Amino acid sequence: MTTSDTNRVKLSQWDALMLESLRAHGWSEEELLRRIHAGELPRDESKFQFDYAQLTASAKNEPAVFEAAVYNGYQIKFNTLRGTASWILLALGEEAELSLEPGQESISVRLSREDRDRLASTLSYGWVIHEEGSGADGGKPVYRIEPLNRS
């Protein structure tokens, strides 16, 4: 975890995923921080098999940075395609569709504008979000998330 020159808190993608998986327990921010610092965390039975001891260690190394991430949000240092899709599932509760065709890698997902804005604020530099169309019958629009530059 680090902060940039603009004091924007940054987390590793893995720390962000673990944090979002713990938010699903519905704890207050204070309780979440207390449990993380104390190492009083449940065993993860999800497909991710998170080892929350790593999150506790990260939080102990930089407690002020970690607390700012919990209270004020964060940006992920470096996103991957699958990691971003996992973040969308854990943080926003939406199943994203991956396109893994070489040169056309992207993620498609229906999101509310609020969720789209939250995603945009967490993505690392080099990612873009395109609206693919308004939601059918007033529903959520479809967004395509992709790397800005492909090698």
FENTAQUI-V767228 format. One record per backbone hydrogen bond with DSSP energy under -1.0 kcal/mol. CO is the residue of the C=O (numbers start at 1). NH is the residue of the N-H. If there is no record, write none. Layout:
co=CO nh=NH
co=CO nh=NH
This chain:
co=2 nh=10
co=4 nh=7
co=8 nh=4
co=9 nh=75
co=10 nh=2
co=11 nh=77
co=12 nh=16
co=13 nh=17
co=14 nh=18
co=15 nh=19
co=16 nh=20
co=17 nh=21
co=18 nh=22
co=19 nh=23
co=22 nh=25
co=23 nh=26
co=28 nh=32
co=29 nh=33
co=30 nh=34
co=31 nh=35
co=32 nh=36
co=33 nh=37
co=34 nh=38
co=35 nh=39
co=35 nh=40
co=39 nh=41
co=51 nh=54
co=52 nh=56
co=53 nh=57
co=54 nh=58
co=55 nh=59
co=56 nh=60
co=57 nh=61
co=58 nh=62
co=62 nh=66
co=63 nh=67
co=64 nh=68
co=65 nh=69
co=66 nh=70
co=67 nh=71
co=68 nh=72
co=69 nh=73
co=75 nh=11
co=80 nh=84
co=81 nh=85
co=82 nh=86
co=83 nh=87
co=84 nh=88
co=85 nh=89
co=86 nh=90
co=87 nh=91
co=88 nh=92
co=88 nh=94
co=97 nh=108
co=99 nh=106
co=101 nh=104
co=106 nh=99
co=107 nh=145
co=108 nh=97
co=109 nh=143
co=112 nh=116
co=113 nh=117
co=114 nh=118
co=115 nh=119
co=116 nh=120
co=117 nh=121
co=119 nh=122
co=119 nh=123
co=122 nh=76
co=126 nh=148
co=128 nh=146
co=130 nh=144
co=133 nh=142
co=135 nh=138
co=136 nh=139
co=141 nh=111
co=142 nh=132
co=143 nh=109
co=144 nh=130
co=145 nh=107
co=146 nh=128
